[in-house]
């Protein structure tokens, strides 16, 4: 995937609970079993066209902007429970 700064990103798709950041935690086995259920609820019920955080009250506050080139569409069959993890960035 190419970002707007002309760097190239490589992603791997992981089941949420199998991603490296989760695997190195000290969650109990029962906590690890609960994670997929919660992630599936989020992936099933949240859509990208809704606001999930209130706008800042401070008029000087600004929300972060996302590079639209970095918004990914899940691969078929990976719409629920999977997340993309960037594993490499190369400057062209």
CORGI-V189481 format. One record per backbone hydrogen bond with DSSP energy under -1.0 kcal/mol. NH is the residue of the N-H (numbers start at 1). CO is the residue of the C=O. Records with the same first field share a line. If there is no record, write none. Layout:
NH=CO / CO
//
This chain:
3=7
6=3
8=90
9=1
10=88
12=85
14=83
16=81
18=15
19=16
22=19
23=19
24=20
25=22
32=28
33=29
34=30
35=31
38=34
39=35
40=36
41=37
42=38
43=39
44=40
45=41
46=42
50=47
61=58
70=67
71=68
78=75
83=14
85=12
87=10
88=10
90=8
92=6
//
